[in-house]
Amino acid sequence: MADYVPTYVLRNSTDTADIYTIPFVTDDNSPQDNGNYIEKKGLRGQGSVIIPGTSIAPWDLSLRFILQGANYEAVIALMDSLQTTIVKNTPYILKIGRTAVTTQAYNVKRILPFAFESGRRVRIQRVGLIFRVHSWA
């Protein structure tokens, strides 16, 4: 039996259409448990009291992946397409396949530019992408 490879699919904010399937993901810092809390520290004593919150704090989901093309021009076309497809400050739903039948969905926005590692770009381009999770409701 073949090993399961997780999928990374970016969907529109209404979860009705695929926008982009992120290829060849090599690094992913999800999931994270980022619950809000309030910490009260004593003025003279040691320690503190933690009061759990009911909301979830926003956090940055980092992905590193590889674009592959037949030649330099194909890789540049993929880079250009990526920048016009995943638009800054646009709400999306990122669905990450956890198993063959389950996914984890995150409400995300891209707020930073893509990080394209320098190189010759003959057939591949390494890309860094950061989404802000819980950045829209």
TIMI-2910 file (N, C-alpha, C, CB; in pm, 1 decimal, decimal comma, always signed):
<rs>
+----------+----------+----------+----------+----------+----------+----------+----------+----------+----------+----------+----------+------+
!      n_x !      n_y !      n_z !     ca_x !     ca_y !     ca_z !      c_x !      c_y !      c_z !     cb_x !     cb_y !     cb_z ! resn !
+----------+----------+----------+----------+----------+----------+----------+----------+----------+----------+----------+----------+------+
!    +84,5 !   -118,2 !     +0,0 !     +0,0 !     +0,0 !     +0,0 !    +89,0 !   +124,5 !     +0,0 !    -96,1 !     -0,2 !   +122,6 !  Met !
!    +56,4 !   +221,4 !    -81,4 !   +136,2 !   +343,7 !    -92,2 !   +112,2 !   +433,2 !    +29,2 !   +102,4 !   +419,7 !   -222,7 !  Ala !
!   +214,0 !   +510,0 !    +64,4 !   +201,2 !   +605,4 !   +174,5 !   +110,0 !   +720,1 !   +132,7 !   +340,2 !   +659,3 !   +217,5 !  Asp !
!    +32,0 !   +770,0 !   +228,4 !    -56,3 !   +883,3 !   +202,5 !    +25,5 !  +1011,1 !   +196,8 !   -166,1 !   +893,9 !   +310,6 !  Tyr !
!     -0,1 !  +1094,9 !    +98,8 !    +64,3 !  +1225,8 !    +86,6 !    -43,3 !  +1331,1 !   +106,4 !   +136,6 !  +1243,1 !    -52,6 !  Val !
!    -28,3 !  +1419,2 !   +205,8 !   -132,6 !  +1518,4 !   +230,8 !   -149,1 !  +1614,7 !   +113,3 !   -100,9 !  +1596,6 !   +357,5 !  Pro !
!   -271,6 !  +1660,4 !    +94,7 !   -301,3 !  +1758,6 !     -8,7 !   -322,2 !  +1894,7 !    +55,7 !   -425,9 !  +1717,0 !    -90,8 !  Thr !
!   -292,9 !  +1998,9 !    -18,9 !   -309,0 !  +2136,8 !    +26,8 !   -389,2 !  +2209,3 !    -80,8 !   -169,1 !  +2207,4 !    +53,5 !  Tyr !
!   -518,2 !  +2229,1 !    -53,9 !   -606,2 !  +2288,2 !   -153,0 !   -660,5 !  +2420,0 !    -98,0 !   -721,8 !  +2191,0 !   -190,3 !  Val !
!   -641,0 !  +2526,0 !   -175,1 !   -693,6 !  +2657,7 !   -140,1 !   -828,0 !  +2673,5 !   -210,0 !   -594,0 !  +2772,8 !   -180,7 !  Leu !
!   -931,3 !  +2704,3 !   -131,1 !  -1066,4 !  +2718,2 !   -185,1 !  -1116,8 !  +2860,0 !   -162,1 !  -1162,4 !  +2615,5 !   -120,7 !  Arg !
!  -1220,3 !  +2899,7 !   -234,3 !  -1274,7 !  +3033,7 !   -214,9 !  -1339,9 !  +3042,9 !    -76,8 !  -1376,9 !  +3068,5 !   -326,5 !  Asn !
!  -1375,8 !  +3163,3 !    -36,6 !  -1423,4 !  +3186,5 !   +100,1 !  -1559,5 !  +3123,0 !   +128,8 !  -1431,3 !  +3334,4 !   +126,2 !  Ser !
!  -1632,9 !  +3086,1 !    +25,0 !  -1761,6 !  +3018,9 !    +46,3 !  -1748,2 !  +2867,4 !    +36,7 !  -1864,5 !  +3068,2 !    -55,3 !  Thr !
!  -1626,6 !  +2819,1 !    +15,1 !  -1595,8 !  +2675,9 !     +8,8 !  -1671,2 !  +2606,0 !   -104,3 !  -1629,3 !  +2609,3 !   +141,8 !  Asp !
!  -1686,2 !  +2676,7 !   -216,8 !  -1759,7 !  +2619,4 !   -328,9 !  -1671,2 !  +2589,7 !   -449,8 !  -1870,2 !  +2712,5 !   -369,5 !  Thr !
!  -1546,8 !  +2639,5 !   -449,8 !  -1460,8 !  +2616,8 !   -566,7 !  -1314,7 !  +2612,5 !   -525,6 !  -1482,7 !  +2726,4 !   -672,5 !  Ala !
!  -1240,4 !  +2524,1 !   -591,1 !  -1095,7 !  +2519,2 !   -571,4 !  -1031,3 !  +2637,9 !   -642,9 !  -1036,8 !  +2384,6 !   -623,4 !  Asp !
!   -937,7 !  +2703,5 !   -574,4 !   -863,7 !  +2814,5 !   -633,1 !   -726,0 !  +2768,2 !   -678,7 !   -850,7 !  +2930,1 !   -532,8 !  Ile !
!   -657,7 !  +2690,7 !   -592,0 !   -520,5 !  +2649,3 !   -623,0 !   -486,0 !  +2526,7 !   -539,3 !   -418,9 !  +2765,2 !   -596,1 !  Tyr !
!   -422,2 !  +2430,3 !   -599,8 !   -367,0 !  +2316,4 !   -527,0 !   -217,4 !  +2339,8 !   -513,0 !   -397,4 !  +2180,1 !   -599,9 !  Thr !
!   -170,0 !  +2348,9 !   -390,1 !    -29,3 !  +2379,6 !   -364,6 !    +52,5 !  +2252,7 !   -387,0 !     -8,6 !  +2435,2 !   -219,3 !  Ile !
!   +148,1 !  +2258,2 !   -480,6 !   +220,6 !  +2136,4 !   -517,2 !   +343,8 !  +2112,1 !   -430,6 !   +261,8 !  +2143,3 !   -662,1 !  Pro !
!   +382,3 !  +1989,6 !   -416,7 !   +510,7 !  +1948,4 !   -358,1 !   +545,2 !  +2023,9 !   -229,7 !   +621,5 !  +1968,4 !   -459,0 !  Phe !
!   +456,3 !  +2019,5 !   -130,6 !   +480,7 !  +2088,4 !     -2,9 !   +589,4 !  +2013,3 !    +72,4 !   +349,7 !  +2097,9 !    +83,2 !  Val !
!   +693,4 !  +2086,2 !   +113,4 !   +805,7 !  +2025,6 !   +185,1 !   +808,3 !  +2062,0 !   +332,7 !   +935,3 !  +2067,0 !   +121,3 !  Thr !
!   +734,3 !  +2166,4 !   +372,1 !   +734,9 !  +2208,6 !   +512,5 !   +601,8 !  +2275,5 !   +544,5 !   +854,0 !  +2305,4 !   +541,9 !  Asp !
!   +551,2 !  +2246,8 !   +665,0 !   +419,5 !  +2294,7 !   +707,1 !   +420,5 !  +2301,0 !   +859,2 !   +303,2 !  +2201,5 !   +653,9 !  Asp !
!   +388,6 !  +2415,7 !   +918,1 !   +392,2 !  +2428,3 !  +1064,2 !   +254,1 !  +2414,1 !  +1129,4 !   +452,0 !  +2561,9 !  +1102,0 !  Asn !
!   +159,8 !  +2350,2 !  +1061,7 !    +28,4 !  +2328,4 !  +1122,3 !    +23,5 !  +2186,8 !  +1179,3 !    -86,3 !  +2350,6 !  +1018,2 !  Ser !
!    -68,4 !  +2154,5 !  +1265,7 !   -163,8 !  +2243,2 !  +1331,4 !   -101,7 !  +2311,1 !  +1453,3 !   -288,4 !  +2165,3 !  +1372,7 !  Pro !
!   -165,8 !  +2416,9 !  +1495,8 !   -123,9 !  +2485,9 !  +1617,2 !   -245,6 !  +2508,0 !  +1705,1 !    -54,0 !  +2620,8 !  +1584,4 !  Gln !
!   -225,0 !  +2502,8 !  +1834,0 !   -331,0 !  +2526,7 !  +1930,8 !   -306,9 !  +2664,5 !  +1990,1 !   -334,8 !  +2415,6 !  +2042,2 !  Asp !
!   -376,8 !  +2762,9 !  +1938,2 !   -351,8 !  +2901,1 !  +1978,1 !   -473,0 !  +2962,4 !  +2046,8 !   -313,1 !  +2984,6 !  +1857,1 !  Asn !
!   -512,9 !  +2905,5 !  +2158,1 !   -622,8 !  +2962,3 !  +2233,5 !   -581,2 !  +3089,3 !  +2305,0 !   -675,5 !  +2861,9 !  +2332,8 !  Gly !
!   -673,5 !  +3183,1 !  +2317,0 !   -646,4 !  +3306,9 !  +2389,7 !   -654,8 !  +3282,0 !  +2540,2 !   -745,6 !  +3417,9 !  +2347,6 !  Asn !
!   -583,8 !  +3363,9 !  +2614,9 !   -589,2 !  +3356,2 !  +2760,2 !   -549,9 !  +3492,1 !  +2817,9 !   -495,9 !  +3243,3 !  +2814,1 !  Tyr !
!   -581,9 !  +3510,4 !  +2944,8 !   -541,3 !  +3629,9 !  +3018,8 !   -456,4 !  +3582,0 !  +3134,7 !   -665,4 !  +3714,5 !  +3068,6 !  Ile !
!   -343,3 !  +3646,1 !  +3154,9 !   -255,5 !  +3608,6 !  +3265,6 !   -251,3 !  +3722,3 !  +3366,8 !   -112,6 !  +3574,8 !  +3214,6 !  Glu !
!   -280,5 !  +3692,1 !  +3491,2 !   -275,7 !  +3789,1 !  +3601,0 !   -155,9 !  +3756,2 !  +3689,0 !   -408,5 !  +3787,7 !  +3684,5 !  Lys !
!    -64,8 !  +3852,2 !  +3699,9 !    +54,7 !  +3833,0 !  +3781,9 !    +40,0 !  +3911,1 !  +3910,7 !   +182,3 !  +3876,8 !  +3706,0 !  Lys !
!    +86,2 !  +3850,4 !  +4019,5 !    +83,2 !  +3918,3 !  +4148,0 !   +191,2 !  +4025,5 !  +4155,7 !   +100,2 !  +3817,9 !  +4261,4 !  Gly !
!   +164,6 !  +4132,8 !  +4230,1 !   +263,7 !  +4241,4 !  +4242,7 !   +381,1 !  +4200,8 !  +4330,2 !   +198,1 !  +4367,0 !  +4300,3 !  Leu !
!   +356,2 !  +4124,4 !  +4434,9 !   +464,1 !  +4089,0 !  +4526,7 !   +495,7 !  +3940,2 !  +4528,2 !   +429,0 !  +4133,5 !  +4665,0 !  Arg !
!   +405,1 !  +3859,8 !  +4481,3 !   +424,3 !  +3715,7 !  +4490,6 !   +485,1 !  +3656,5 !  +4364,3 !   +293,2 !  +3648,5 !  +4519,6 !  Gly !
!   +512,4 !  +3530,7 !  +4371,8 !   +562,7 !  +3459,1 !  +4255,9 !   +447,0 !  +3389,9 !  +4185,8 !   +671,4 !  +3357,1 !  +4296,4 !  Gln !
!   +461,2 !  +3371,7 !  +4057,3 !   +360,6 !  +3299,1 !  +3981,5 !   +252,7 !  +3388,6 !  +3925,6 !   +298,5 !  +3194,5 !  +4066,7 !  Gly !
!   +152,1 !  +3323,7 !  +3867,8 !    +42,7 !  +3396,9 !  +3805,5 !    -80,1 !  +3306,7 !  +3798,0 !    +82,9 !  +3447,4 !  +3664,3 !  Ser !
!   -191,0 !  +3367,8 !  +3760,2 !   -316,0 !  +3296,9 !  +3739,4 !   -348,8 !  +3307,9 !  +3590,9 !   -431,9 !  +3354,8 !  +3829,4 !  Val !
!   -376,2 !  +3193,0 !  +3527,0 !   -411,7 !  +3190,9 !  +3385,7 !   -562,9 !  +3172,5 !  +3373,7 !   -335,1 !  +3077,5 !  +3309,9 !  Ile !
!   -628,0 !  +3264,8 !  +3302,6 !   -771,6 !  +3256,7 !  +3278,5 !   -790,0 !  +3223,5 !  +3130,5 !   -845,5 !  +3391,3 !  +3318,0 !  Ile !
!   -840,9 !  +3103,5 !  +3100,8 !   -855,8 !  +3067,3 !  +2959,6 !   -962,8 !  +3150,9 !  +2890,8 !   -889,7 !  +2919,4 !  +2946,3 !  Pro !
!   -935,6 !  +3185,2 !  +2765,4 !  -1032,6 !  +3258,5 !  +2684,7 !  -1114,2 !  +3163,2 !  +2600,3 !   -962,7 !  +3361,0 !  +2595,6 !  Gly !
!  -1215,8 !  +3216,2 !  +2535,7 !  -1301,8 !  +3133,1 !  +2452,4 !  -1272,4 !  +3150,1 !  +2303,7 !  -1446,9 !  +3165,4 !  +2479,7 !  Thr !
!  -1190,1 !  +3245,0 !  +2267,1 !  -1159,9 !  +3266,6 !  +2125,6 !  -1025,0 !  +3204,3 !  +2090,9 !  -1160,0 !  +3417,6 !  +2091,8 !  Ser !
!   -996,6 !  +3199,9 !  +1963,7 !   -870,1 !  +3144,3 !  +1915,5 !   -786,5 !  +3257,5 !  +1857,6 !   -894,0 !  +3032,3 !  +1808,9 !  Ile !
!   -661,6 !  +3266,4 !  +1900,0 !   -573,1 !  +3372,5 !  +1852,9 !   -529,5 !  +3345,4 !  +1709,6 !   -450,4 !  +3385,5 !  +1944,6 !  Ala !
!   -514,9 !  +3450,9 !  +1627,9 !   -461,6 !  +3431,4 !  +1493,4 !   -315,4 !  +3389,1 !  +1498,9 !   -476,7 !  +3559,7 !  +1410,6 !  Pro !
!   -270,5 !  +3318,9 !  +1395,6 !   -131,7 !  +3274,1 !  +1389,6 !    -90,5 !  +3259,9 !  +1244,2 !   -112,7 !  +3140,0 !  +1465,5 !  Trp !
!    +39,4 !  +3248,2 !  +1221,5 !    +93,5 !  +3237,4 !  +1086,3 !   +118,5 !  +3091,9 !  +1050,6 !   +223,0 !  +3318,4 !  +1073,1 !  Asp !
!    +59,6 !  +3048,5 !   +940,1 !    +81,4 !  +2914,8 !   +887,7 !   +182,2 !  +2927,5 !   +773,5 !    -53,4 !  +2848,4 !   +839,5 !  Leu !
!   +298,1 !  +2866,4 !   +790,9 !   +405,1 !  +2873,7 !   +691,9 !   +408,4 !  +2747,0 !   +608,0 !   +540,7 !  +2896,1 !   +760,2 !  Ser !
!   +414,0 !  +2765,3 !   +478,7 !   +429,3 !  +2653,6 !   +386,3 !   +550,7 !  +2678,7 !   +298,9 !   +302,0 !  +2634,3 !   +299,8 !  Leu !
!   +625,3 !  +2573,3 !   +274,8 !   +733,9 !  +2577,6 !   +175,8 !   +701,1 !  +2470,0 !    +74,0 !   +877,9 !  +2554,9 !   +241,9 !  Arg !
!   +711,5 !  +2507,3 !    -53,1 !   +678,0 !  +2412,5 !   -158,4 !   +762,6 !  +2439,6 !   -281,5 !   +528,5 !  +2419,9 !   -193,1 !  Phe !
!   +748,2 !  +2352,8 !   -380,8 !   +832,2 !  +2360,0 !   -500,3 !   +742,6 !  +2370,1 !   -623,7 !   +926,4 !  +2236,1 !   -510,1 !  Ile !
!   +774,3 !  +2466,0 !   -708,9 !   +712,7 !  +2474,6 !   -840,9 !   +805,9 !  +2405,9 !   -939,8 !   +685,1 !  +2623,9 !   -882,5 !  Leu !
!   +750,7 !  +2324,2 !  -1028,5 !   +832,1 !  +2254,5 !  -1127,7 !   +780,7 !  +2285,7 !  -1267,0 !   +831,6 !  +2102,3 !  -1102,7 !  Gln !
!   +874,0 !  +2312,1 !  -1358,2 !   +839,0 !  +2336,9 !  -1496,9 !   +940,2 !  +2271,8 !  -1589,1 !   +830,4 !  +2486,8 !  -1524,4 !  Gly !
!   +907,5 !  +2265,9 !  -1716,0 !   +995,0 !  +2200,9 !  -1814,8 !  +1122,1 !  +2280,6 !  -1841,7 !   +919,7 !  +2180,3 !  -1945,2 !  Ala !
!  +1114,2 !  +2414,0 !  -1825,3 !  +1229,2 !  +2500,0 !  -1852,2 !  +1212,4 !  +2631,8 !  -1776,4 !  +1245,0 !  +2525,8 !  -2005,3 !  Asn !
!  +1303,7 !  +2722,6 !  -1798,5 !  +1303,1 !  +2851,9 !  -1728,7 !  +1172,0 !  +2926,8 !  -1751,3 !  +1421,1 !  +2938,3 !  -1775,4 !  Tyr !
!  +1128,5 !  +2936,2 !  -1876,6 !  +1006,8 !  +3011,2 !  -1908,0 !   +884,4 !  +2950,8 !  -1839,4 !   +984,9 !  +3015,3 !  -2059,2 !  Glu !
!   +877,2 !  +2818,9 !  -1831,9 !   +764,4 !  +2752,9 !  -1766,5 !   +762,6 !  +2782,7 !  -1616,6 !   +770,4 !  +2601,4 !  -1790,1 !  Ala !
!   +879,2 !  +2784,6 !  -1554,9 !   +886,5 !  +2814,8 !  -1411,1 !   +845,5 !  +2959,6 !  -1385,1 !  +1029,4 !  +2789,2 !  -1356,9 !  Val !
!   +891,8 !  +3052,0 !  -1467,9 !   +853,2 !  +3193,1 !  -1452,3 !   +701,9 !  +3208,5 !  -1469,4 !   +928,5 !  +3282,5 !  -1555,3 !  Ile !
!   +643,5 !  +3137,3 !  -1565,5 !   +498,1 !  +3143,1 !  -1584,6 !   +424,3 !  +3091,8 !  -1461,3 !   +457,0 !  +3061,3 !  -1708,2 !  Ala !
!   +474,6 !  +2986,2 !  -1398,1 !   +413,7 !  +2934,9 !  -1275,4 !   +424,3 !  +3036,4 !  -1161,7 !   +480,0 !  +2803,0 !  -1234,2 !  Leu !
!   +537,5 !  +3104,0 !  -1151,6 !   +555,1 !  +3206,5 !  -1048,5 !   +457,3 !  +3322,0 !  -1069,9 !   +700,1 !  +3258,7 !  -1048,7 !  Met !
!   +443,8 !  +3366,9 !  -1194,0 !   +351,8 !  +3476,7 !  -1224,4 !   +207,4 !  +3436,2 !  -1196,3 !   +366,8 !  +3520,5 !  -1370,9 !  Asp !
!   +172,0 !  +3314,2 !  -1235,0 !    +37,0 !  +3264,0 !  -1212,2 !     +6,1 !  +3254,5 !  -1063,1 !    +19,3 !  +3127,5 !  -1278,2 !  Ser !
!   +102,8 !  +3211,7 !   -984,7 !    +84,9 !  +3198,7 !   -840,5 !    +50,7 !  +3334,0 !   -778,6 !   +211,6 !  +3140,4 !   -775,3 !  Leu !
!   +120,8 !  +3437,7 !   -821,3 !    +99,8 !  +3570,0 !   -762,9 !    -34,6 !  +3631,6 !   -801,2 !   +211,0 !  +3662,3 !   -805,2 !  Gln !
!    -87,3 !  +3596,1 !   -918,1 !   -217,1 !  +3649,9 !   -957,2 !   -332,8 !  +3562,2 !   -910,6 !   -222,9 !  +3666,3 !  -1107,3 !  Thr !
!   -305,4 !  +3437,0 !   -872,8 !   -410,7 !  +3345,6 !   -828,6 !   -437,6 !  +3359,0 !   -679,3 !   -372,9 !  +3201,9 !   -861,7 !  Thr !
!   -331,0 !  +3365,4 !   -597,8 !   -346,2 !  +3378,2 !   -452,2 !   -321,4 !  +3525,4 !   -418,1 !   -245,9 !  +3281,8 !   -373,0 !  Ile !
!   -428,8 !  +3601,8 !   -416,6 !   -422,8 !  +3747,3 !   -404,7 !   -410,9 !  +3787,7 !   -258,0 !   -547,5 !  +3812,4 !   -468,5 !  Val !
!   -328,7 !  +3889,0 !   -230,8 !   -314,4 !  +3939,8 !    -94,0 !   -448,3 !  +3990,7 !    -41,4 !   -208,9 !  +4052,4 !    -88,6 !  Lys !
!   -466,4 !  +3976,5 !    +91,0 !   -582,3 !  +4028,4 !   +164,7 !   -716,5 !  +3976,1 !   +114,0 !   -582,8 !  +4178,1 !   +158,2 !  Asn !
!   -716,0 !  +3859,3 !    +53,6 !   -838,9 !  +3796,0 !     +6,7 !   -868,1 !  +3675,7 !    +95,7 !   -827,2 !  +3753,4 !   -143,5 !  Thr !
!   -990,0 !  +3662,7 !   +146,1 !  -1020,9 !  +3547,7 !   +232,0 !  -1030,4 !  +3418,5 !   +151,7 !  -1151,9 !  +3571,4 !   +307,4 !  Pro !
!   -966,9 !  +3314,4 !   +204,6 !   -969,7 !  +3181,4 !   +145,3 !   -990,9 !  +3078,7 !   +256,1 !   -838,5 !  +3152,2 !    +66,7 !  Tyr !
!  -1021,2 !  +2956,8 !   +215,2 !  -1022,1 !  +2842,9 !   +305,6 !   -912,9 !  +2748,5 !   +257,3 !  -1163,4 !  +2771,9 !   +310,0 !  Ile !
!   -817,0 !  +2719,2 !   +344,7 !   -710,4 !  +2624,9 !   +312,4 !   -747,9 !  +2491,6 !   +374,2 !   -570,5 !  +2674,8 !   +363,9 !  Leu !
!   -759,6 !  +2389,7 !   +289,6 !   -791,6 !  +2255,3 !   +338,2 !   -667,7 !  +2168,3 !   +323,7 !   -912,7 !  +2193,6 !   +260,3 !  Lys !
!   -622,3 !  +2117,0 !   +437,7 !   -504,8 !  +2030,9 !   +441,0 !   -552,6 !  +1889,0 !   +468,9 !   -400,9 !  +2078,7 !   +549,1 !  Ile !
!   -519,1 !  +1798,2 !   +379,5 !   -555,2 !  +1659,5 !   +398,0 !   -473,7 !  +1598,7 !   +511,4 !   -534,7 !  +1581,1 !   +268,6 !  Gly !
!   -541,2 !  +1546,1 !   +611,2 !   -472,8 !  +1483,2 !   +725,4 !   -463,6 !  +1332,3 !   +707,2 !   -546,0 !  +1515,7 !   +856,8 !  Arg !
!   -566,7 !  +1274,5 !   +649,9 !   -567,4 !  +1132,6 !   +614,3 !   -636,0 !  +1123,4 !   +478,2 !   -641,3 !  +1043,3 !   +724,3 !  Thr !
!   -654,3 !  +1002,5 !   +430,0 !   -720,3 !   +985,8 !   +300,3 !   -865,2 !  +1033,8 !   +302,2 !   -715,6 !   +839,9 !   +258,2 !  Ala !
!   -926,3 !  +1042,2 !   +420,3 !  -1068,1 !  +1080,7 !   +428,2 !  -1095,8 !  +1202,5 !   +515,8 !  -1147,7 !   +965,5 !   +479,9 !  Val !
!   -995,0 !  +1259,7 !   +581,5 !  -1017,8 !  +1375,4 !   +668,1 !   -931,2 !  +1493,2 !   +625,6 !   -989,5 !  +1339,4 !   +814,3 !  Thr !
!   -984,4 !  +1613,9 !   +649,7 !   -910,2 !  +1736,3 !   +622,2 !   -920,5 !  +1829,3 !   +741,5 !   -962,6 !  +1805,3 !   +494,5 !  Thr !
!   -827,1 !  +1922,4 !   +748,2 !   -832,0 !  +2030,9 !   +846,3 !   -848,2 !  +2159,3 !   +766,1 !   -701,9 !  +2034,7 !   +938,7 !  Gln !
!   -950,1 !  +2237,5 !   +797,7 !   -977,2 !  +2360,9 !   +724,1 !   -939,2 !  +2481,5 !   +808,9 !  -1125,8 !  +2368,6 !   +682,9 !  Ala !
!   -876,7 !  +2579,3 !   +744,1 !   -837,2 !  +2703,7 !   +810,3 !   -887,1 !  +2821,5 !   +728,3 !   -683,0 !  +2711,0 !   +828,9 !  Tyr !
!   -942,7 !  +2924,0 !   +794,8 !   -975,2 !  +3050,0 !   +728,4 !   -846,8 !  +3131,8 !   +722,6 !  -1090,5 !  +3128,2 !   +803,6 !  Asn !
!   -801,0 !  +3163,7 !   +601,0 !   -670,1 !  +3227,0 !   +585,0 !   -675,4 !  +3345,2 !   +488,5 !   -568,2 !  +3125,0 !   +535,9 !  Val !
!   -573,4 !  +3430,4 !   +500,8 !   -543,4 !  +3536,7 !   +405,2 !   -392,8 !  +3540,1 !   +385,5 !   -597,5 !  +3675,8 !   +454,2 !  Lys !
!   -350,7 !  +3570,4 !   +263,0 !   -207,7 !  +3594,7 !   +239,0 !   -186,6 !  +3743,8 !   +258,4 !   -161,6 !  +3546,9 !    +93,5 !  Arg !
!   -101,2 !  +3780,2 !   +354,4 !    -76,0 !  +3922,0 !   +380,9 !    +67,8 !  +3962,0 !   +350,6 !   -108,1 !  +3954,2 !   +525,2 !  Ile !
!   +153,0 !  +3864,5 !   +322,9 !   +293,4 !  +3890,6 !   +292,4 !   +325,4 !  +3847,1 !   +150,1 !   +385,3 !  +3818,3 !   +392,4 !  Leu !
!   +430,4 !  +3902,2 !    +90,2 !   +469,1 !  +3856,3 !    -42,9 !   +522,8 !  +3713,6 !    -39,3 !   +573,6 !  +3949,9 !   -102,6 !  Pro !
!   +519,9 !  +3647,3 !   -154,5 !   +582,3 !  +3516,3 !   -165,8 !   +732,7 !  +3530,6 !   -149,4 !   +548,0 !  +3449,9 !   -301,1 !  Phe !
!   +795,6 !  +3431,4 !    -90,9 !   +941,9 !  +3428,6 !    -80,1 !   +993,4 !  +3330,3 !   -184,0 !   +989,2 !  +3388,5 !    +65,1 !  Ala !
!  +1052,7 !  +3382,7 !   -290,2 !  +1110,6 !  +3298,4 !   -394,3 !  +1260,1 !  +3289,3 !   -368,9 !  +1080,5 !  +3354,7 !   -537,7 !  Phe !
!  +1308,1 !  +3168,3 !   -338,0 !  +1450,9 !  +3150,9 !   -314,3 !  +1526,9 !  +3179,1 !   -442,9 !  +1481,7 !  +3008,2 !   -262,5 !  Glu !
!  +1642,4 !  +3243,0 !   -426,7 !  +1721,6 !  +3273,3 !   -545,8 !  +1779,9 !  +3144,9 !   -602,2 !  +1834,1 !  +3374,4 !   -513,4 !  Ser !
!  +1794,4 !  +3142,4 !   -729,9 !  +1847,8 !  +3025,4 !   -798,3 !  +1836,9 !  +3046,0 !   -947,5 !  +1774,2 !  +2897,1 !   -755,5 !  Gly !
!  +1874,9 !  +2945,8 !  -1020,9 !  +1873,6 !  +2958,5 !  -1166,5 !  +1734,8 !  +2939,2 !  -1226,2 !  +1968,7 !  +2859,0 !  -1227,5 !  Arg !
!  +1645,2 !  +2876,0 !  -1154,0 !  +1507,4 !  +2855,7 !  -1198,3 !  +1499,2 !  +2779,5 !  -1330,6 !  +1437,5 !  +2989,5 !  -1212,1 !  Arg !
!  +1592,8 !  +2688,5 !  -1352,1 !  +1593,2 !  +2614,4 !  -1477,3 !  +1472,4 !  +2522,1 !  -1485,6 !  +1722,5 !  +2534,2 !  -1491,6 !  Val !
!  +1445,7 !  +2445,5 !  -1380,8 !  +1329,3 !  +2356,2 !  -1380,1 !  +1247,5 !  +2363,2 !  -1250,3 !  +1375,0 !  +2214,1 !  -1402,6 !  Arg !
!  +1304,8 !  +2418,7 !  -1144,8 !  +1232,4 !  +2425,5 !  -1017,0 !  +1249,5 !  +2562,7 !   -953,5 !  +1281,7 !  +2315,7 !   -920,2 !  Ile !
!  +1153,6 !  +2594,4 !   -866,7 !  +1160,3 !  +2716,1 !   -786,6 !  +1104,6 !  +2684,6 !   -649,5 !  +1082,3 !  +2833,7 !   -853,5 !  Gln !
!  +1183,9 !  +2706,2 !   -546,4 !  +1136,5 !  +2688,7 !   -409,2 !  +1062,7 !  +2815,8 !   -366,7 !  +1255,4 !  +2657,2 !   -311,6 !  Arg !
!   +947,5 !  +2795,0 !   -298,4 !   +860,4 !  +2906,8 !   -262,4 !   +827,0 !  +2899,1 !   -114,2 !   +730,8 !  +2906,3 !   -347,9 !  Val !
!   +827,8 !  +3013,1 !    -48,3 !   +779,5 !  +3025,7 !    +88,5 !   +650,9 !  +3106,3 !    +87,4 !   +886,0 !  +3092,1 !   +180,1 !  Gly !
!   +550,8 !  +3057,9 !   +159,4 !   +420,5 !  +3123,2 !   +163,4 !   +372,9 !  +3124,9 !   +307,5 !   +317,5 !  +3051,1 !    +71,0 !  Leu !
!   +327,0 !  +3241,3 !   +352,7 !   +274,6 !  +3253,4 !   +488,6 !   +130,4 !  +3301,9 !   +480,5 !   +361,8 !  +3350,9 !   +574,8 !  Ile !
!    +42,1 !  +3222,9 !   +540,8 !    -98,0 !  +3261,0 !   +553,8 !   -122,6 !  +3305,1 !   +697,3 !   -192,9 !  +3143,5 !   +514,1 !  Phe !
!   -209,9 !  +3403,2 !   +715,2 !   -256,4 !  +3441,5 !   +849,1 !   -385,7 !  +3364,8 !   +874,3 !   -278,5 !  +3598,8 !   +861,8 !  Arg !
!   -383,1 !  +3277,5 !   +974,6 !   -498,0 !  +3192,6 !  +1008,5 !   -588,8 !  +3269,0 !  +1106,0 !   -450,8 !  +3055,8 !  +1071,1 !  Val !
!   -717,7 !  +3247,8 !  +1094,1 !   -820,4 !  +3314,5 !  +1174,5 !   -816,9 !  +3465,4 !  +1151,5 !   -800,9 !  +3283,0 !  +1324,3 !  His !
!   -794,3 !  +3503,6 !  +1025,8 !   -786,8 !  +3644,7 !   +991,2 !   -918,4 !  +3696,7 !   +934,9 !   -675,4 !  +3667,8 !   +891,5 !  Ser !
!  -1014,6 !  +3609,8 !   +923,6 !  -1150,7 !  +3651,2 !   +885,3 !  -1248,9 !  +3547,5 !   +939,7 !  -1164,8 !  +3665,8 !   +728,1 !  Trp !
!  -1372,1 !  +3588,3 !   +956,5 !  -1474,0 !  +3498,5 !  +1013,9 !  -1571,6 !  +3453,0 !   +909,9 !  -1548,9 !  +3566,4 !  +1126,9 !  Ala !
+----------+----------+----------+----------+----------+----------+----------+----------+----------+----------+----------+----------+------+
</rs>
